[in-house]
Amino acid sequence: MNLGALLLEPETAEWRVLSIQTKLHRWAGEDRARRFDDLFNLVADPAFLVVAWRRVRGNTGSRTAGIDGLTARDIPAGGAKRRS
């Protein structure tokens, strides 16, 4: 999955995340005893990261500065640069 494409087209990331969430919900409803052991792949999936970052930036807490003095809104979509 191309992270750059997901950043440029966040609707694609939203659709991908929603489809995976729908599938997991269906599986959990069909088999109450089912275990989901490999959720790390979802956490590290670029689409999930893009959607999570958009949600974090949209929260009211995104206006609160971190230890580096930056807020979530100060960080560009491409990521933060390290300060020397």
Biopython code that builds the backbone (N, CA, C, O; Angstrom):
import numpy as np
from Bio.PDB.StructureBuilder import StructureBuilder

atoms = [
    (1, "MET", "N", (0.842, -1.172, 0.000)),
    (1, "MET", "CA", (0.000, 0.000, 0.000)),
    (1, "MET", "C", (0.887, 1.234, 0.000)),
    (1, "MET", "O", (1.824, 1.334, 0.793)),
    (2, "ASN", "N", (0.597, 2.155, -0.873)),
    (2, "ASN", "CA", (1.383, 3.368, -1.029)),
    (2, "ASN", "C", (0.895, 4.429, -0.047)),
    (2, "ASN", "O", (-0.211, 4.949, -0.192)),
    (3, "LEU", "N", (1.715, 4.750, 0.948)),
    (3, "LEU", "CA", (1.336, 5.720, 1.973)),
    (3, "LEU", "C", (1.097, 7.093, 1.366)),
    (3, "LEU", "O", (0.182, 7.802, 1.785)),
    (4, "GLY", "N", (1.909, 7.477, 0.382)),
    (4, "GLY", "CA", (1.732, 8.771, -0.263)),
    (4, "GLY", "C", (0.369, 8.913, -0.902)),
    (4, "GLY", "O", (-0.257, 9.969, -0.810)),
    (5, "ALA", "N", (-0.096, 7.855, -1.549)),
    (5, "ALA", "CA", (-1.422, 7.891, -2.183)),
    (5, "ALA", "C", (-2.511, 8.021, -1.129)),
    (5, "ALA", "O", (-3.499, 8.723, -1.347)),
    (6, "LEU", "N", (-2.346, 7.360, 0.004)),
    (6, "LEU", "CA", (-3.331, 7.447, 1.073)),
    (6, "LEU", "C", (-3.383, 8.843, 1.678)),
    (6, "LEU", "O", (-4.453, 9.328, 2.045)),
    (7, "LEU", "N", (-2.219, 9.489, 1.780)),
    (7, "LEU", "CA", (-2.193, 10.849, 2.321)),
    (7, "LEU", "C", (-2.857, 11.828, 1.373)),
    (7, "LEU", "O", (-3.514, 12.775, 1.806)),
    (8, "LEU", "N", (-2.686, 11.596, 0.062)),
    (8, "LEU", "CA", (-3.288, 12.482, -0.922)),
    (8, "LEU", "C", (-4.774, 12.221, -1.084)),
    (8, "LEU", "O", (-5.538, 13.135, -1.394)),
    (9, "GLU", "N", (-5.187, 10.986, -0.878)),
    (9, "GLU", "CA", (-6.591, 10.615, -1.019)),
    (9, "GLU", "C", (-7.068, 9.945, 0.270)),
    (9, "GLU", "O", (-7.183, 8.721, 0.327)),
    (10, "PRO", "N", (-7.344, 10.744, 1.302)),
    (10, "PRO", "CA", (-7.733, 10.156, 2.588)),
    (10, "PRO", "C", (-9.038, 9.366, 2.513)),
    (10, "PRO", "O", (-9.284, 8.503, 3.356)),
    (11, "GLU", "N", (-9.871, 9.648, 1.521)),
    (11, "GLU", "CA", (-11.113, 8.882, 1.377)),
    (11, "GLU", "C", (-10.805, 7.416, 1.086)),
    (11, "GLU", "O", (-11.546, 6.531, 1.516)),
    (12, "THR", "N", (-9.720, 7.152, 0.363)),
    (12, "THR", "CA", (-9.298, 5.783, 0.076)),
    (12, "THR", "C", (-8.937, 5.067, 1.377)),
    (12, "THR", "O", (-9.323, 3.918, 1.589)),
    (13, "ALA", "N", (-8.198, 5.751, 2.241)),
    (13, "ALA", "CA", (-7.814, 5.174, 3.534)),
    (13, "ALA", "C", (-9.056, 4.929, 4.390)),
    (13, "ALA", "O", (-9.182, 3.877, 5.018)),
    (14, "GLU", "N", (-9.975, 5.902, 4.414)),
    (14, "GLU", "CA", (-11.213, 5.750, 5.193)),
    (14, "GLU", "C", (-12.002, 4.531, 4.714)),
    (14, "GLU", "O", (-12.492, 3.744, 5.524)),
    (15, "TRP", "N", (-12.122, 4.380, 3.397)),
    (15, "TRP", "CA", (-12.864, 3.253, 2.833)),
    (15, "TRP", "C", (-12.209, 1.932, 3.213)),
    (15, "TRP", "O", (-12.895, 0.983, 3.593)),
    (16, "ARG", "N", (-10.873, 1.866, 3.111)),
    (16, "ARG", "CA", (-10.143, 0.638, 3.442)),
    (16, "ARG", "C", (-10.333, 0.267, 4.913)),
    (16, "ARG", "O", (-10.591, -0.893, 5.232)),
    (17, "VAL", "N", (-10.207, 1.236, 5.798)),
    (17, "VAL", "CA", (-10.366, 0.991, 7.235)),
    (17, "VAL", "C", (-11.796, 0.547, 7.531)),
    (17, "VAL", "O", (-12.001, -0.411, 8.277)),
    (18, "LEU", "N", (-12.773, 1.219, 6.967)),
    (18, "LEU", "CA", (-14.166, 0.853, 7.203)),
    (18, "LEU", "C", (-14.465, -0.564, 6.720)),
    (18, "LEU", "O", (-15.187, -1.307, 7.384)),
    (19, "SER", "N", (-13.914, -0.938, 5.572)),
    (19, "SER", "CA", (-14.169, -2.290, 5.065)),
    (19, "SER", "C", (-13.541, -3.356, 5.964)),
    (19, "SER", "O", (-14.138, -4.412, 6.178)),
    (20, "ILE", "N", (-12.351, -3.093, 6.489)),
    (20, "ILE", "CA", (-11.702, -4.047, 7.399)),
    (20, "ILE", "C", (-12.464, -4.111, 8.727)),
    (20, "ILE", "O", (-12.669, -5.196, 9.271)),
    (21, "GLN", "N", (-12.881, -2.956, 9.247)),
    (21, "GLN", "CA", (-13.648, -2.940, 10.493)),
    (21, "GLN", "C", (-14.963, -3.696, 10.335)),
    (21, "GLN", "O", (-15.382, -4.418, 11.240)),
    (22, "THR", "N", (-15.610, -3.529, 9.188)),
    (22, "THR", "CA", (-16.876, -4.225, 8.926)),
    (22, "THR", "C", (-16.667, -5.734, 8.901)),
    (22, "THR", "O", (-17.462, -6.492, 9.456)),
    (23, "LYS", "N", (-15.600, -6.153, 8.258)),
    (23, "LYS", "CA", (-15.291, -7.579, 8.180)),
    (23, "LYS", "C", (-15.013, -8.157, 9.570)),
    (23, "LYS", "O", (-15.513, -9.231, 9.907)),
    (24, "LEU", "N", (-14.221, -7.450, 10.373)),
    (24, "LEU", "CA", (-13.919, -7.921, 11.726)),
    (24, "LEU", "C", (-15.186, -7.988, 12.581)),
    (24, "LEU", "O", (-15.369, -8.924, 13.360)),
    (25, "HIS", "N", (-16.039, -7.009, 12.432)),
    (25, "HIS", "CA", (-17.294, -6.996, 13.184)),
    (25, "HIS", "C", (-18.167, -8.191, 12.797)),
    (25, "HIS", "O", (-18.754, -8.845, 13.659)),
    (26, "ARG", "N", (-18.244, -8.464, 11.511)),
    (26, "ARG", "CA", (-19.037, -9.606, 11.051)),
    (26, "ARG", "C", (-18.483, -10.911, 11.597)),
    (26, "ARG", "O", (-19.239, -11.749, 12.089)),
    (27, "TRP", "N", (-17.157, -11.092, 11.515)),
    (27, "TRP", "CA", (-16.530, -12.316, 12.007)),
    (27, "TRP", "C", (-16.766, -12.495, 13.504)),
    (27, "TRP", "O", (-17.049, -13.601, 13.963)),
    (28, "ALA", "N", (-16.649, -11.407, 14.264)),
    (28, "ALA", "CA", (-16.839, -11.489, 15.712)),
    (28, "ALA", "C", (-18.280, -11.855, 16.047)),
    (28, "ALA", "O", (-18.529, -12.574, 17.015)),
    (29, "GLY", "N", (-19.227, -11.368, 15.255)),
    (29, "GLY", "CA", (-20.629, -11.689, 15.493)),
    (29, "GLY", "C", (-20.981, -13.115, 15.121)),
    (29, "GLY", "O", (-21.849, -13.726, 15.745)),
    (30, "GLU", "N", (-20.316, -13.648, 14.113)),
    (30, "GLU", "CA", (-20.594, -15.015, 13.663)),
    (30, "GLU", "C", (-20.051, -16.067, 14.619)),
    (30, "GLU", "O", (-20.629, -17.143, 14.771)),
    (31, "ASP", "N", (-18.928, -15.743, 15.262)),
    (31, "ASP", "CA", (-18.286, -16.715, 16.148)),
    (31, "ASP", "C", (-17.795, -15.996, 17.400)),
    (31, "ASP", "O", (-16.717, -15.401, 17.397)),
    (32, "ARG", "N", (-18.577, -16.050, 18.456)),
    (32, "ARG", "CA", (-18.245, -15.345, 19.701)),
    (32, "ARG", "C", (-16.922, -15.819, 20.313)),
    (32, "ARG", "O", (-16.282, -15.069, 21.049)),
    (33, "ALA", "N", (-16.512, -17.048, 20.018)),
    (33, "ALA", "CA", (-15.280, -17.598, 20.587)),
    (33, "ALA", "C", (-14.060, -17.279, 19.725)),
    (33, "ALA", "O", (-12.937, -17.612, 20.103)),
    (34, "ARG", "N", (-14.259, -16.651, 18.596)),
    (34, "ARG", "CA", (-13.138, -16.359, 17.689)),
    (34, "ARG", "C", (-12.149, -15.416, 18.354)),
    (34, "ARG", "O", (-12.523, -14.451, 19.021)),
    (35, "ARG", "N", (-10.874, -15.726, 18.148)),
    (35, "ARG", "CA", (-9.799, -14.887, 18.666)),
    (35, "ARG", "C", (-9.123, -14.190, 17.517)),
    (35, "ARG", "O", (-8.900, -14.787, 16.463)),
    (36, "PHE", "N", (-8.798, -12.940, 17.710)),
    (36, "PHE", "CA", (-8.076, -12.158, 16.709)),
    (36, "PHE", "C", (-6.660, -11.947, 17.235)),
    (36, "PHE", "O", (-6.397, -11.036, 18.019)),
    (37, "ASP", "N", (-5.761, -12.809, 16.784)),
    (37, "ASP", "CA", (-4.399, -12.831, 17.325)),
    (37, "ASP", "C", (-3.436, -11.874, 16.638)),
    (37, "ASP", "O", (-2.478, -11.421, 17.264)),
    (38, "ASP", "N", (-3.662, -11.560, 15.384)),
    (38, "ASP", "CA", (-2.666, -10.822, 14.616)),
    (38, "ASP", "C", (-3.125, -9.399, 14.315)),
    (38, "ASP", "O", (-3.142, -8.982, 13.157)),
    (39, "LEU", "N", (-3.493, -8.660, 15.346)),
    (39, "LEU", "CA", (-3.992, -7.305, 15.148)),
    (39, "LEU", "C", (-2.875, -6.292, 14.931)),
    (39, "LEU", "O", (-3.143, -5.155, 14.543)),
    (40, "PHE", "N", (-1.625, -6.687, 15.176)),
    (40, "PHE", "CA", (-0.510, -5.760, 14.954)),
    (40, "PHE", "C", (-0.469, -5.311, 13.499)),
    (40, "PHE", "O", (-0.166, -4.153, 13.212)),
    (41, "ASN", "N", (-0.772, -6.219, 12.586)),
    (41, "ASN", "CA", (-0.758, -5.846, 11.174)),
    (41, "ASN", "C", (-1.765, -4.738, 10.880)),
    (41, "ASN", "O", (-1.530, -3.910, 10.000)),
    (42, "LEU", "N", (-2.874, -4.713, 11.599)),
    (42, "LEU", "CA", (-3.842, -3.633, 11.405)),
    (42, "LEU", "C", (-3.315, -2.322, 11.975)),
    (42, "LEU", "O", (-3.483, -1.263, 11.370)),
    (43, "VAL", "N", (-2.680, -2.396, 13.135)),
    (43, "VAL", "CA", (-2.152, -1.188, 13.760)),
    (43, "VAL", "C", (-1.066, -0.561, 12.885)),
    (43, "VAL", "O", (-0.957, 0.663, 12.811)),
    (44, "ALA", "N", (-0.273, -1.388, 12.230)),
    (44, "ALA", "CA", (0.815, -0.896, 11.396)),
    (44, "ALA", "C", (0.394, -0.639, 9.953)),
    (44, "ALA", "O", (1.207, -0.173, 9.154)),
    (45, "ASP", "N", (-0.840, -0.926, 9.606)),
    (45, "ASP", "CA", (-1.328, -0.720, 8.244)),
    (45, "ASP", "C", (-1.354, 0.777, 7.940)),
    (45, "ASP", "O", (-1.905, 1.550, 8.724)),
    (46, "PRO", "N", (-0.773, 1.198, 6.822)),
    (46, "PRO", "CA", (-0.729, 2.627, 6.487)),
    (46, "PRO", "C", (-2.103, 3.296, 6.464)),
    (46, "PRO", "O", (-2.228, 4.451, 6.872)),
    (47, "ALA", "N", (-3.116, 2.604, 6.001)),
    (47, "ALA", "CA", (-4.454, 3.193, 5.957)),
    (47, "ALA", "C", (-4.952, 3.501, 7.367)),
    (47, "ALA", "O", (-5.536, 4.559, 7.597)),
    (48, "PHE", "N", (-4.727, 2.590, 8.309)),
    (48, "PHE", "CA", (-5.152, 2.806, 9.681)),
    (48, "PHE", "C", (-4.385, 3.977, 10.298)),
    (48, "PHE", "O", (-4.959, 4.768, 11.047)),
    (49, "LEU", "N", (-3.098, 4.090, 9.990)),
    (49, "LEU", "CA", (-2.298, 5.194, 10.524)),
    (49, "LEU", "C", (-2.775, 6.535, 9.984)),
    (49, "LEU", "O", (-2.845, 7.511, 10.730)),
    (50, "VAL", "N", (-3.104, 6.594, 8.694)),
    (50, "VAL", "CA", (-3.602, 7.837, 8.092)),
    (50, "VAL", "C", (-4.926, 8.236, 8.738)),
    (50, "VAL", "O", (-5.113, 9.396, 9.105)),
    (51, "VAL", "N", (-5.839, 7.284, 8.878)),
    (51, "VAL", "CA", (-7.151, 7.581, 9.473)),
    (51, "VAL", "C", (-6.978, 7.995, 10.929)),
    (51, "VAL", "O", (-7.616, 8.948, 11.378)),
    (52, "ALA", "N", (-6.129, 7.297, 11.669)),
    (52, "ALA", "CA", (-5.904, 7.631, 13.084)),
    (52, "ALA", "C", (-5.330, 9.036, 13.218)),
    (52, "ALA", "O", (-5.758, 9.800, 14.084)),
    (53, "TRP", "N", (-4.369, 9.381, 12.375)),
    (53, "TRP", "CA", (-3.747, 10.705, 12.455)),
    (53, "TRP", "C", (-4.762, 11.804, 12.130)),
    (53, "TRP", "O", (-4.769, 12.850, 12.779)),
    (54, "ARG", "N", (-5.615, 11.576, 11.136)),
    (54, "ARG", "CA", (-6.642, 12.567, 10.804)),
    (54, "ARG", "C", (-7.608, 12.744, 11.976)),
    (54, "ARG", "O", (-8.050, 13.859, 12.254)),
    (55, "ARG", "N", (-7.931, 11.660, 12.656)),
    (55, "ARG", "CA", (-8.837, 11.757, 13.808)),
    (55, "ARG", "C", (-8.177, 12.484, 14.970)),
    (55, "ARG", "O", (-8.817, 13.292, 15.643)),
    (56, "VAL", "N", (-6.892, 12.201, 15.211)),
    (56, "VAL", "CA", (-6.158, 12.880, 16.292)),
    (56, "VAL", "C", (-6.069, 14.368, 16.001)),
    (56, "VAL", "O", (-6.301, 15.187, 16.890)),
    (57, "ARG", "N", (-5.737, 14.727, 14.779)),
    (57, "ARG", "CA", (-5.622, 16.143, 14.416)),
    (57, "ARG", "C", (-6.957, 16.862, 14.529)),
    (57, "ARG", "O", (-6.989, 18.071, 14.758)),
    (58, "GLY", "N", (-8.054, 16.140, 14.372)),
    (58, "GLY", "CA", (-9.375, 16.752, 14.440)),
    (58, "GLY", "C", (-9.923, 16.892, 15.853)),
    (58, "GLY", "O", (-10.907, 17.599, 16.065)),
    (59, "ASN", "N", (-9.302, 16.231, 16.816)),
    (59, "ASN", "CA", (-9.755, 16.302, 18.212)),
    (59, "ASN", "C", (-9.428, 17.656, 18.819)),
    (59, "ASN", "O", (-8.494, 18.331, 18.385)),
    (60, "THR", "N", (-10.201, 18.051, 19.824)),
    (60, "THR", "CA", (-9.916, 19.326, 20.491)),
    (60, "THR", "C", (-8.579, 19.283, 21.219)),
    (60, "THR", "O", (-7.937, 20.320, 21.392)),
    (61, "GLY", "N", (-8.154, 18.107, 21.645)),
    (61, "GLY", "CA", (-6.864, 17.983, 22.315)),
    (61, "GLY", "C", (-5.687, 18.235, 21.406)),
    (61, "GLY", "O", (-4.558, 18.367, 21.878)),
    (62, "SER", "N", (-5.929, 18.304, 20.104)),
    (62, "SER", "CA", (-4.833, 18.533, 19.159)),
    (62, "SER", "C", (-4.271, 19.947, 19.283)),
    (62, "SER", "O", (-3.220, 20.255, 18.721)),
    (63, "ARG", "N", (-4.967, 20.793, 20.010)),
    (63, "ARG", "CA", (-4.470, 22.167, 20.213)),
    (63, "ARG", "C", (-3.532, 22.261, 21.416)),
    (63, "ARG", "O", (-2.947, 23.316, 21.665)),
    (64, "THR", "N", (-3.385, 21.159, 22.167)),
    (64, "THR", "CA", (-2.513, 21.142, 23.325)),
    (64, "THR", "C", (-1.107, 20.756, 22.891)),
    (64, "THR", "O", (-0.906, 19.737, 22.231)),
    (65, "ALA", "N", (-0.147, 21.573, 23.266)),
    (65, "ALA", "CA", (1.239, 21.320, 22.868)),
    (65, "ALA", "C", (1.832, 20.161, 23.660)),
    (65, "ALA", "O", (1.515, 19.954, 24.831)),
    (66, "GLY", "N", (2.695, 19.418, 22.990)),
    (66, "GLY", "CA", (3.414, 18.332, 23.635)),
    (66, "GLY", "C", (4.682, 18.842, 24.274)),
    (66, "GLY", "O", (4.878, 20.052, 24.396)),
    (67, "ILE", "N", (5.544, 17.932, 24.684)),
    (67, "ILE", "CA", (6.783, 18.308, 25.363)),
    (67, "ILE", "C", (7.722, 19.098, 24.450)),
    (67, "ILE", "O", (8.562, 19.864, 24.923)),
    (68, "ASP", "N", (7.570, 18.902, 23.130)),
    (68, "ASP", "CA", (8.399, 19.628, 22.179)),
    (68, "ASP", "C", (7.820, 20.991, 21.815)),
    (68, "ASP", "O", (8.406, 21.721, 21.016)),
    (69, "GLY", "N", (6.674, 21.336, 22.394)),
    (69, "GLY", "CA", (6.062, 22.627, 22.128)),
    (69, "GLY", "C", (5.184, 22.650, 20.884)),
    (69, "GLY", "O", (4.591, 23.682, 20.569)),
    (70, "LEU", "N", (5.090, 21.533, 20.174)),
    (70, "LEU", "CA", (4.275, 21.464, 18.967)),
    (70, "LEU", "C", (2.912, 20.867, 19.273)),
    (70, "LEU", "O", (2.781, 19.991, 20.128)),
    (71, "THR", "N", (1.914, 21.343, 18.576)),
    (71, "THR", "CA", (0.593, 20.730, 18.659)),
    (71, "THR", "C", (0.453, 19.795, 17.469)),
    (71, "THR", "O", (1.252, 19.855, 16.534)),
    (72, "ALA", "N", (-0.552, 18.934, 17.496)),
    (72, "ALA", "CA", (-0.783, 18.025, 16.371)),
    (72, "ALA", "C", (-1.054, 18.817, 15.098)),
    (72, "ALA", "O", (-0.687, 18.389, 14.004)),
    (73, "ARG", "N", (-1.689, 19.955, 15.239)),
    (73, "ARG", "CA", (-1.989, 20.789, 14.069)),
    (73, "ARG", "C", (-0.755, 21.465, 13.499)),
    (73, "ARG", "O", (-0.764, 21.889, 12.343)),
    (74, "ASP", "N", (0.318, 21.573, 14.295)),
    (74, "ASP", "CA", (1.570, 22.169, 13.813)),
    (74, "ASP", "C", (2.348, 21.216, 12.913)),
    (74, "ASP", "O", (3.196, 21.644, 12.130)),
    (75, "ILE", "N", (2.061, 19.939, 13.028)),
    (75, "ILE", "CA", (2.816, 18.934, 12.281)),
    (75, "ILE", "C", (2.166, 18.748, 10.912)),
    (75, "ILE", "O", (0.976, 18.445, 10.829)),
    (76, "PRO", "N", (2.932, 18.924, 9.844)),
    (76, "PRO", "CA", (2.348, 18.779, 8.506)),
    (76, "PRO", "C", (1.960, 17.330, 8.224)),
    (76, "PRO", "O", (2.407, 16.412, 8.911)),
    (77, "ALA", "N", (1.133, 17.138, 7.218)),
    (77, "ALA", "CA", (0.646, 15.800, 6.874)),
    (77, "ALA", "C", (1.787, 14.842, 6.556)),
    (77, "ALA", "O", (1.649, 13.639, 6.776)),
    (78, "GLY", "N", (2.898, 15.335, 6.051)),
    (78, "GLY", "CA", (4.022, 14.465, 5.693)),
    (78, "GLY", "C", (4.859, 14.020, 6.868)),
    (78, "GLY", "O", (5.732, 13.166, 6.714)),
    (79, "GLY", "N", (4.614, 14.582, 8.046)),
    (79, "GLY", "CA", (5.365, 14.187, 9.228)),
    (79, "GLY", "C", (6.192, 15.318, 9.784)),
    (79, "GLY", "O", (6.384, 16.348, 9.137)),
    (80, "ALA", "N", (6.681, 15.115, 10.991)),
    (80, "ALA", "CA", (7.471, 16.126, 11.674)),
    (80, "ALA", "C", (8.933, 16.005, 11.290)),
    (80, "ALA", "O", (9.407, 14.921, 10.949)),
    (81, "LYS", "N", (9.633, 17.100, 11.347)),
    (81, "LYS", "CA", (11.077, 17.111, 11.125)),
    (81, "LYS", "C", (11.759, 17.139, 12.490)),
    (81, "LYS", "O", (11.285, 17.787, 13.423)),
    (82, "ARG", "N", (12.869, 16.432, 12.588)),
    (82, "ARG", "CA", (13.622, 16.448, 13.849)),
    (82, "ARG", "C", (14.325, 17.776, 14.035)),
    (82, "ARG", "O", (14.887, 18.349, 13.102)),
    (83, "ARG", "N", (14.275, 18.245, 15.269)),
    (83, "ARG", "CA", (15.005, 19.480, 15.588)),
    (83, "ARG", "C", (16.379, 19.104, 16.115)),
    (83, "ARG", "O", (16.530, 18.102, 16.813)),
    (84, "SER", "N", (17.388, 19.917, 15.778)),
    (84, "SER", "CA", (18.730, 19.602, 16.282)),
    (84, "SER", "C", (19.008, 20.298, 17.576)),
    (84, "SER", "O", (20.092, 20.143, 18.139)),
]
sb = StructureBuilder()
sb.init_structure("model")
sb.init_model(0)
sb.init_chain("A")
sb.init_seg("    ")
for serial, (resi, resn, name, xyz) in enumerate(atoms, 1):
    if name == "N":
        sb.init_residue(resn, " ", resi, " ")
    sb.init_atom(name, np.array(xyz, "f"), 0.0, 1.0, " ", f" {name:<3s}", serial, name[0])
structure = sb.get_structure()
